[in-house]
Amino acid sequence: MQIKPEQLAAHLRQQMAPVYFVSGDEPLLVQEACDQIRAAARAAGCSEREVYSVEPGFDWNGFLQAGDALSLFADRKLIELRIASGKPGDQGSKAILSYCERPSPDNVLLIESGKLESAARNSKWHKALESAGVVVPVWPVELSQLPGWAMRRMKDKGLQAGQDAVALLVERVEGNLLACVQEIEKLLLLYGPGQITLEQVASSVADSSRFDIFTLVDAALQGDSVRASRIIHGLRGEGVEPVLVLWALTREIRSMTNLAVDAKASGVEQALAKARVWDKRKPLVRNGLKRHSPRQWQSLLRRCGQIDAMVKGAQRGNVWDELLELSLLLGGLQLHPGVVREFT
């Protein structure tokens, strides 16, 4: 069966499955879910632990033999299999299928993996894990969910904070859950249990936010100019190459240009279906289509070409300033007269 991370604790209090599979691209949440399973396994009598990391040339037959073997020093043992890539390969897929056909009643298998592609989630070995045990997919905490997540963490530590204090904490640790947990621990050490003020957060919480180029694209498309500016400055500070930022923005603008042309010809919904836009992104894309006409999207695409020339040294200009302006324009913000005339 498949359960959410927040359902795991209740499940473990009721029973211990022979197989657990935890996967996702949020290391903190994956680690916490695995820690819960390890603790439950120890309580269930698994006093011995064997850890295997899947690398090129990994001995899958040896893994299967270890799964069948009884512990020499304990009644039960916990076997951990770590697949960082989320791709066990042909031999690994067969080994997982074989294990799931007859999971050992004396052992508990915990498989930990990075983010899975859609093909892996629909594979036979993944479905076999769902049938033989418990699958726990871990998804990143969305920006809209982060304040509630942080507030619950603070409450668990005996801290209370107003919405303004939590909002500042979230702003400074966005995209970095581990930093969020560390800053909450620091607040507890500095001020003890009780009320935490905005001033206390401002003075003690470092700016540990971490962004990527795709976060920038979504913020710009959403029209969140303040957040887009923060992300641009964050990416620059982290040493991200401007050509990568330009690539992400250009790809999105080119896609939106094609969508705008199709939407004008056949309607928005048909254009979204043709482009196979994910349901989760449809509201974002619809707003973008309302914000700019096909001509304006084409104008933004031409601007991408100008910035590309700057990156290659064929045209003068500050690339990072231009990337910031492009992001703000994408979100509908008009910056200077030349741009305003083009976008009327």
Contacts in CASP RR format, 6 or more apart in sequence:
PFRMAT RR
TARGET T0000
AUTHOR 0000-0000-0000
METHOD contacts of the structure
MODEL  1
MQIKPEQLAAHLRQQMAPVYFVSGDEPLLVQEACDQIRAAARAAGCSERE
VYSVEPGFDWNGFLQAGDALSLFADRKLIELRIASGKPGDQGSKAILSYC
ERPSPDNVLLIESGKLESAARNSKWHKALESAGVVVPVWPVELSQLPGWA
MRRMKDKGLQAGQDAVALLVERVEGNLLACVQEIEKLLLLYGPGQITLEQ
VASSVADSSRFDIFTLVDAALQGDSVRASRIIHGLRGEGVEPVLVLWALT
REIRSMTNLAVDAKASGVEQALAKARVWDKRKPLVRNGLKRHSPRQWQSL
LRRCGQIDAMVKGAQRGNVWDELLELSLLLGGLQLHPGVVREFT
1 130 0 8 1.000
1 133 0 8 1.000
1 134 0 8 1.000
1 135 0 8 1.000
2 130 0 8 1.000
2 134 0 8 1.000
2 135 0 8 1.000
2 136 0 8 1.000
2 137 0 8 1.000
3 11 0 8 1.000
3 134 0 8 1.000
3 135 0 8 1.000
3 136 0 8 1.000
4 136 0 8 1.000
4 137 0 8 1.000
5 29 0 8 1.000
5 32 0 8 1.000
5 33 0 8 1.000
5 136 0 8 1.000
5 138 0 8 1.000
8 33 0 8 1.000
8 36 0 8 1.000
8 37 0 8 1.000
8 136 0 8 1.000
9 36 0 8 1.000
11 134 0 8 1.000
12 36 0 8 1.000
12 37 0 8 1.000
12 40 0 8 1.000
16 40 0 8 1.000
16 41 0 8 1.000
16 44 0 8 1.000
16 108 0 8 1.000
17 108 0 8 1.000
17 133 0 8 1.000
17 134 0 8 1.000
18 103 0 8 1.000
18 104 0 8 1.000
18 105 0 8 1.000
18 107 0 8 1.000
18 108 0 8 1.000
18 109 0 8 1.000
18 132 0 8 1.000
18 133 0 8 1.000
19 99 0 8 1.000
19 100 0 8 1.000
19 103 0 8 1.000
19 108 0 8 1.000
19 109 0 8 1.000
19 111 0 8 1.000
19 129 0 8 1.000
19 132 0 8 1.000
19 133 0 8 1.000
19 134 0 8 1.000
20 37 0 8 1.000
20 108 0 8 1.000
20 109 0 8 1.000
20 110 0 8 1.000
20 111 0 8 1.000
20 133 0 8 1.000
20 134 0 8 1.000
20 135 0 8 1.000
20 136 0 8 1.000
21 111 0 8 1.000
21 113 0 8 1.000
21 126 0 8 1.000
21 129 0 8 1.000
21 133 0 8 1.000
21 134 0 8 1.000
21 135 0 8 1.000
21 136 0 8 1.000
22 30 0 8 1.000
22 33 0 8 1.000
22 34 0 8 1.000
22 37 0 8 1.000
22 110 0 8 1.000
22 111 0 8 1.000
22 112 0 8 1.000
22 113 0 8 1.000
22 136 0 8 1.000
22 138 0 8 1.000
23 30 0 8 1.000
23 86 0 8 1.000
23 112 0 8 1.000
23 113 0 8 1.000
23 114 0 8 1.000
23 115 0 8 1.000
23 116 0 8 1.000
23 135 0 8 1.000
23 136 0 8 1.000
23 137 0 8 1.000
23 138 0 8 1.000
24 30 0 8 1.000
24 113 0 8 1.000
24 114 0 8 1.000
24 115 0 8 1.000
24 116 0 8 1.000
24 137 0 8 1.000
24 138 0 8 1.000
24 139 0 8 1.000
25 114 0 8 1.000
25 115 0 8 1.000
25 138 0 8 1.000
25 140 0 8 1.000
26 138 0 8 1.000
26 139 0 8 1.000
26 140 0 8 1.000
26 141 0 8 1.000
26 177 0 8 1.000
27 178 0 8 1.000
28 177 0 8 1.000
28 178 0 8 1.000
28 181 0 8 1.000
29 138 0 8 1.000
29 141 0 8 1.000
29 177 0 8 1.000
30 112 0 8 1.000
30 114 0 8 1.000
30 138 0 8 1.000
33 136 0 8 1.000
33 138 0 8 1.000
34 80 0 8 1.000
34 110 0 8 1.000
34 112 0 8 1.000
37 108 0 8 1.000
37 110 0 8 1.000
38 49 0 8 1.000
38 78 0 8 1.000
38 110 0 8 1.000
41 76 0 8 1.000
41 78 0 8 1.000
41 108 0 8 1.000
41 110 0 8 1.000
42 78 0 8 1.000
44 76 0 8 1.000
44 108 0 8 1.000
45 74 0 8 1.000
45 75 0 8 1.000
45 76 0 8 1.000
46 74 0 8 1.000
46 76 0 8 1.000
46 77 0 8 1.000
46 78 0 8 1.000
46 107 0 8 1.000
46 108 0 8 1.000
47 71 0 8 1.000
47 73 0 8 1.000
47 74 0 8 1.000
47 75 0 8 1.000
47 76 0 8 1.000
47 77 0 8 1.000
48 71 0 8 1.000
48 72 0 8 1.000
48 73 0 8 1.000
48 74 0 8 1.000
48 76 0 8 1.000
48 77 0 8 1.000
48 78 0 8 1.000
49 77 0 8 1.000
49 78 0 8 1.000
49 79 0 8 1.000
49 80 0 8 1.000
50 66 0 8 1.000
50 77 0 8 1.000
50 78 0 8 1.000
50 79 0 8 1.000
50 80 0 8 1.000
51 80 0 8 1.000
51 82 0 8 1.000
52 58 0 8 1.000
52 63 0 8 1.000
52 66 0 8 1.000
52 79 0 8 1.000
52 80 0 8 1.000
52 81 0 8 1.000
52 82 0 8 1.000
53 82 0 8 1.000
53 84 0 8 1.000
54 81 0 8 1.000
54 82 0 8 1.000
54 83 0 8 1.000
54 84 0 8 1.000
54 85 0 8 1.000
54 88 0 8 1.000
54 92 0 8 1.000
58 92 0 8 1.000
60 91 0 8 1.000
60 92 0 8 1.000
60 94 0 8 1.000
60 95 0 8 1.000
61 95 0 8 1.000
63 81 0 8 1.000
63 95 0 8 1.000
64 95 0 8 1.000
64 98 0 8 1.000
64 99 0 8 1.000
66 79 0 8 1.000
67 79 0 8 1.000
67 99 0 8 1.000
67 104 0 8 1.000
67 107 0 8 1.000
67 109 0 8 1.000
68 104 0 8 1.000
70 106 0 8 1.000
71 77 0 8 1.000
71 106 0 8 1.000
71 107 0 8 1.000
75 106 0 8 1.000
76 106 0 8 1.000
76 107 0 8 1.000
76 108 0 8 1.000
77 106 0 8 1.000
77 107 0 8 1.000
77 108 0 8 1.000
78 107 0 8 1.000
78 108 0 8 1.000
78 110 0 8 1.000
79 107 0 8 1.000
79 108 0 8 1.000
79 109 0 8 1.000
79 110 0 8 1.000
80 110 0 8 1.000
80 111 0 8 1.000
80 112 0 8 1.000
81 109 0 8 1.000
81 110 0 8 1.000
81 111 0 8 1.000
81 112 0 8 1.000
82 111 0 8 1.000
82 112 0 8 1.000
82 113 0 8 1.000
83 111 0 8 1.000
83 112 0 8 1.000
83 113 0 8 1.000
83 114 0 8 1.000
84 113 0 8 1.000
84 114 0 8 1.000
85 113 0 8 1.000
85 114 0 8 1.000
86 113 0 8 1.000
86 114 0 8 1.000
86 115 0 8 1.000
86 116 0 8 1.000
86 120 0 8 1.000
87 120 0 8 1.000
88 95 0 8 1.000
88 96 0 8 1.000
88 125 0 8 1.000
92 125 0 8 1.000
93 123 0 8 1.000
93 124 0 8 1.000
93 125 0 8 1.000
96 111 0 8 1.000
96 125 0 8 1.000
96 128 0 8 1.000
96 129 0 8 1.000
97 124 0 8 1.000
97 125 0 8 1.000
97 128 0 8 1.000
99 109 0 8 1.000
99 132 0 8 1.000
100 125 0 8 1.000
100 128 0 8 1.000
100 129 0 8 1.000
100 131 0 8 1.000
100 132 0 8 1.000
100 133 0 8 1.000
101 128 0 8 1.000
101 132 0 8 1.000
103 109 0 8 1.000
103 132 0 8 1.000
103 133 0 8 1.000
111 129 0 8 1.000
116 126 0 8 1.000
116 137 0 8 1.000
120 126 0 8 1.000
121 137 0 8 1.000
126 135 0 8 1.000
129 135 0 8 1.000
141 149 0 8 1.000
141 177 0 8 1.000
143 170 0 8 1.000
143 174 0 8 1.000
146 170 0 8 1.000
146 174 0 8 1.000
146 180 0 8 1.000
147 163 0 8 1.000
147 166 0 8 1.000
147 167 0 8 1.000
147 170 0 8 1.000
148 166 0 8 1.000
150 166 0 8 1.000
150 169 0 8 1.000
150 170 0 8 1.000
150 173 0 8 1.000
150 180 0 8 1.000
150 184 0 8 1.000
151 161 0 8 1.000
151 166 0 8 1.000
153 180 0 8 1.000
153 181 0 8 1.000
153 184 0 8 1.000
154 160 0 8 1.000
154 161 0 8 1.000
154 166 0 8 1.000
154 184 0 8 1.000
154 187 0 8 1.000
154 196 0 8 1.000
157 184 0 8 1.000
157 185 0 8 1.000
157 188 0 8 1.000
157 193 0 8 1.000
158 188 0 8 1.000
158 193 0 8 1.000
158 194 0 8 1.000
159 184 0 8 1.000
159 187 0 8 1.000
159 188 0 8 1.000
159 192 0 8 1.000
159 193 0 8 1.000
159 194 0 8 1.000
159 195 0 8 1.000
159 196 0 8 1.000
160 194 0 8 1.000
160 195 0 8 1.000
160 196 0 8 1.000
161 169 0 8 1.000
161 195 0 8 1.000
161 196 0 8 1.000
161 197 0 8 1.000
161 201 0 8 1.000
162 196 0 8 1.000
162 198 0 8 1.000
164 198 0 8 1.000
165 196 0 8 1.000
165 197 0 8 1.000
165 198 0 8 1.000
165 200 0 8 1.000
165 201 0 8 1.000
168 198 0 8 1.000
168 201 0 8 1.000
168 202 0 8 1.000
168 205 0 8 1.000
169 180 0 8 1.000
169 183 0 8 1.000
169 184 0 8 1.000
169 201 0 8 1.000
169 205 0 8 1.000
170 180 0 8 1.000
171 209 0 8 1.000
171 230 0 8 1.000
172 183 0 8 1.000
172 205 0 8 1.000
172 206 0 8 1.000
172 207 0 8 1.000
172 208 0 8 1.000
172 209 0 8 1.000
173 179 0 8 1.000
173 180 0 8 1.000
173 183 0 8 1.000
173 205 0 8 1.000
173 208 0 8 1.000
173 209 0 8 1.000
174 209 0 8 1.000
174 210 0 8 1.000
174 211 0 8 1.000
175 209 0 8 1.000
175 210 0 8 1.000
175 211 0 8 1.000
175 215 0 8 1.000
176 208 0 8 1.000
176 209 0 8 1.000
176 210 0 8 1.000
179 206 0 8 1.000
179 208 0 8 1.000
179 209 0 8 1.000
179 210 0 8 1.000
182 208 0 8 1.000
183 204 0 8 1.000
183 205 0 8 1.000
183 206 0 8 1.000
183 208 0 8 1.000
186 204 0 8 1.000
186 205 0 8 1.000
187 196 0 8 1.000
187 200 0 8 1.000
187 201 0 8 1.000
187 204 0 8 1.000
187 205 0 8 1.000
190 200 0 8 1.000
190 204 0 8 1.000
191 200 0 8 1.000
209 230 0 8 1.000
209 234 0 8 1.000
210 238 0 8 1.000
211 230 0 8 1.000
211 231 0 8 1.000
211 234 0 8 1.000
211 235 0 8 1.000
211 238 0 8 1.000
212 235 0 8 1.000
213 235 0 8 1.000
213 240 0 8 1.000
213 244 0 8 1.000
213 245 0 8 1.000
213 247 0 8 1.000
213 248 0 8 1.000
214 248 0 8 1.000
215 231 0 8 1.000
216 228 0 8 1.000
216 231 0 8 1.000
216 232 0 8 1.000
216 235 0 8 1.000
216 245 0 8 1.000
216 248 0 8 1.000
216 249 0 8 1.000
216 327 0 8 1.000
217 248 0 8 1.000
217 249 0 8 1.000
217 252 0 8 1.000
218 284 0 8 1.000
219 227 0 8 1.000
219 228 0 8 1.000
219 231 0 8 1.000
219 327 0 8 1.000
220 228 0 8 1.000
220 249 0 8 1.000
220 252 0 8 1.000
220 327 0 8 1.000
220 328 0 8 1.000
220 330 0 8 1.000
220 331 0 8 1.000
221 252 0 8 1.000
221 256 0 8 1.000
221 284 0 8 1.000
221 285 0 8 1.000
221 287 0 8 1.000
221 288 0 8 1.000
221 330 0 8 1.000
221 331 0 8 1.000
222 284 0 8 1.000
222 287 0 8 1.000
222 331 0 8 1.000
223 287 0 8 1.000
223 291 0 8 1.000
223 330 0 8 1.000
223 331 0 8 1.000
223 332 0 8 1.000
223 333 0 8 1.000
224 331 0 8 1.000
225 328 0 8 1.000
225 331 0 8 1.000
225 333 0 8 1.000
228 324 0 8 1.000
228 327 0 8 1.000
228 328 0 8 1.000
228 331 0 8 1.000
229 324 0 8 1.000
229 327 0 8 1.000
229 328 0 8 1.000
232 245 0 8 1.000
232 320 0 8 1.000
232 323 0 8 1.000
232 324 0 8 1.000
232 327 0 8 1.000
235 245 0 8 1.000
236 242 0 8 1.000
236 320 0 8 1.000
242 311 0 8 1.000
242 319 0 8 1.000
242 320 0 8 1.000
242 323 0 8 1.000
243 311 0 8 1.000
245 323 0 8 1.000
246 304 0 8 1.000
246 307 0 8 1.000
246 308 0 8 1.000
246 311 0 8 1.000
246 319 0 8 1.000
246 323 0 8 1.000
249 304 0 8 1.000
249 323 0 8 1.000
249 326 0 8 1.000
249 327 0 8 1.000
249 330 0 8 1.000
250 301 0 8 1.000
250 304 0 8 1.000
250 305 0 8 1.000
250 308 0 8 1.000
252 330 0 8 1.000
253 297 0 8 1.000
253 300 0 8 1.000
253 301 0 8 1.000
253 304 0 8 1.000
253 330 0 8 1.000
254 301 0 8 1.000
254 304 0 8 1.000
255 275 0 8 1.000
256 285 0 8 1.000
256 288 0 8 1.000
256 289 0 8 1.000
256 292 0 8 1.000
256 297 0 8 1.000
257 294 0 8 1.000
257 297 0 8 1.000
257 298 0 8 1.000
257 300 0 8 1.000
257 301 0 8 1.000
258 275 0 8 1.000
259 271 0 8 1.000
259 272 0 8 1.000
259 275 0 8 1.000
259 277 0 8 1.000
259 285 0 8 1.000
259 289 0 8 1.000
260 289 0 8 1.000
260 292 0 8 1.000
260 293 0 8 1.000
260 294 0 8 1.000
260 297 0 8 1.000
261 294 0 8 1.000
262 270 0 8 1.000
262 271 0 8 1.000
262 274 0 8 1.000
262 275 0 8 1.000
263 270 0 8 1.000
263 271 0 8 1.000
263 289 0 8 1.000
264 294 0 8 1.000
266 274 0 8 1.000
268 286 0 8 1.000
268 289 0 8 1.000
272 282 0 8 1.000
272 285 0 8 1.000
272 286 0 8 1.000
277 285 0 8 1.000
288 331 0 8 1.000
291 331 0 8 1.000
291 332 0 8 1.000
292 300 0 8 1.000
292 332 0 8 1.000
292 343 0 8 1.000
296 342 0 8 1.000
296 343 0 8 1.000
299 342 0 8 1.000
299 343 0 8 1.000
300 326 0 8 1.000
300 329 0 8 1.000
300 330 0 8 1.000
303 322 0 8 1.000
303 326 0 8 1.000
303 329 0 8 1.000
304 326 0 8 1.000
306 315 0 8 1.000
306 322 0 8 1.000
307 319 0 8 1.000
307 322 0 8 1.000
307 323 0 8 1.000
307 326 0 8 1.000
309 315 0 8 1.000
310 316 0 8 1.000
310 317 0 8 1.000
310 318 0 8 1.000
310 319 0 8 1.000
310 322 0 8 1.000
311 319 0 8 1.000
325 335 0 8 1.000
325 339 0 8 1.000
328 335 0 8 1.000
329 335 0 8 1.000
329 339 0 8 1.000
329 343 0 8 1.000
332 343 0 8 1.000
334 340 0 8 1.000
334 343 0 8 1.000
END
